[in-house]
């Protein structure tokens, strides 16, 4: 697992970890979100997450409740049963890293159909790009908007 990917490798991601949560039995789980259209991303790191059962605090004291929790206080903790390594991938340089399981990544080799350029965008977004005609129309609308003597827009 450790040698499968290196930082900087390009992968195709088919699902991602949306969050870590505790189920009704107080066991820590990873919620996996499938992706309709797999996307290209770059490995930027890895993280190790522990899984197990959450044990609540025990505040039983032989002489009653104490503000300092007394000598019999046991703090809450996670009883570790297993651990898993997740890969951190990014779609853009300033985008947040996304956790991905090992089985949800597919390594991309040099002559693949997915890679047209190996340059990561500054920021990935799924918003459509505006055509020049749309930009010009918006400029004209804002140019003709009412302004006061200081150049601020006025509410009508």
C-alpha positions in Angstrom: 0.0 0.0 0.0 2.7 2.5 0.9 4.6 2.0 -2.4 1.5 2.0 -4.6 1.4 5.8 -5.2 3.8 8.6 -4.7 3.2 12.3 -4.2 2.6 13.8 -7.7 1.0 10.7 -9.3 -2.1 11.3 -11.3 -5.1 9.1 -10.6 -8.7 8.7 -11.6 -11.1 8.9 -8.6 -14.3 6.9 -8.7 -15.6 7.7 -5.1 -14.5 9.8 -2.2 -14.8 9.8 1.6 -17.3 12.5 2.5 -17.0 12.3 6.3 -16.1 10.2 9.3 -19.0 9.7 11.7 -20.1 7.6 14.7 -23.0 5.2 14.0 -25.8 4.2 16.4 -23.5 1.7 18.1 -20.9 4.5 18.7 -18.5 2.9 16.1 -16.4 5.2 13.9 -17.2 4.7 10.2 -16.2 6.4 6.9 -19.1 7.5 4.7 -18.2 6.9 1.0 -19.8 9.1 -1.6 -19.9 7.5 -5.1 -19.1 9.9 -8.0 -21.2 9.8 -11.2 -18.4 10.9 -13.5 -14.8 9.8 -12.4 -12.3 12.7 -12.4 -8.6 13.2 -12.7 -6.7 14.3 -9.6 -3.2 14.4 -8.2 -1.9 12.6 -5.1 -0.8 15.2 -2.6 -0.4 13.1 0.5 -1.9 10.4 2.8 -3.5 10.2 6.2 -4.1 7.4 8.6 -7.5 7.2 10.4 -8.3 5.0 13.3 -11.6 3.1 13.6 -13.2 1.6 16.6 -15.8 2.1 19.4 -16.2 5.4 21.2 -16.2 4.9 25.0 -17.9 7.6 27.0 -16.5 9.2 30.1 -17.0 7.5 33.4 -17.7 10.1 36.2 -18.6 7.6 38.9 -17.2 8.7 42.3 -17.5 6.9 45.5 -18.4 10.1 47.4 -20.6 11.8 44.8 -20.2 14.3 42.0 -17.2 16.5 42.3 -16.3 19.6 40.2 -12.8 18.3 39.7 -14.3 14.9 38.6 -12.8 13.1 41.6 -10.1 10.4 41.6 -12.4 7.9 39.7 -12.8 10.0 36.5 -12.1 8.2 33.2 -12.0 10.5 30.2 -13.8 9.5 26.9 -11.6 7.7 24.4 -11.7 5.7 21.1 -11.1 2.0 21.6 -9.1 1.3 18.4 -10.1 -1.8 16.5 -8.6 -1.0 13.1 -6.9 1.7 11.0 -7.0 2.6 7.3 -4.8 4.8 5.2 -6.6 7.3 2.9 -5.0 9.1 0.0 -5.3 12.9 -0.2 -6.0 14.1 -3.8 -6.5 17.5 -5.2 -8.2 18.7 -8.4 -6.6 22.2 -8.2 -3.7 23.8 -6.4 -5.8 25.8 -4.0 -8.7 23.3 -3.6 -9.1 21.4 -0.4 -7.6 17.9 -0.4 -10.1 15.1 -0.6 -9.7 11.8 1.2 -10.0 8.7 -1.1 -9.7 5.0 -0.4 -7.1 2.9 -2.1 -9.6 0.8 -4.0 -11.2 4.0 -5.4 -8.1 5.2 -7.2 -6.8 4.1 -10.6 -3.2 5.0 -11.5 -2.9 6.9 -14.8 0.1 6.1 -17.0 1.7 8.3 -19.5 -0.2 7.6 -22.7 -3.7 7.5 -21.1 -6.8 9.0 -22.6 -7.4 11.0 -19.4 -4.3 13.1 -19.5 -4.2 15.8 -22.1 -1.9 18.1 -20.0 -0.2 17.3 -16.7 -0.6 20.8 -15.4 -2.9 21.1 -12.4 -5.2 24.1 -12.6 -4.9 26.9 -10.1 -8.5 26.3 -8.9 -10.9 23.7 -10.2 -14.5 24.7 -10.4 -17.5 23.0 -12.1 -19.0 26.3 -13.2 -19.3 27.0 -16.9 -17.0 29.6 -18.4 -18.7 32.7 -19.8 -18.4 33.4 -23.5 -17.2 36.8 -24.6 -20.7 37.8 -25.7 -22.1 37.1 -22.2 -19.3 39.1 -20.6 -19.9 42.0 -22.9 -23.6 41.9 -22.1 -23.0 42.0 -18.3 -20.5 44.9 -18.8 -23.2 46.9 -20.7 -25.8 46.2 -18.0 -23.5 47.4 -15.2 -22.3 50.4 -17.2 -25.8 51.6 -17.7 -26.8 51.2 -14.0 -27.7 54.3 -12.1 -24.9 55.8 -10.0 -24.6 58.7 -7.5 -22.1 61.5 -7.7 -19.3 59.4 -6.0 -19.8 56.6 -8.5 -21.6 54.2 -6.2 -24.5 52.2 -7.4 -27.9 53.5 -6.4 -30.8 51.4 -5.2 -33.9 52.0 -7.2 
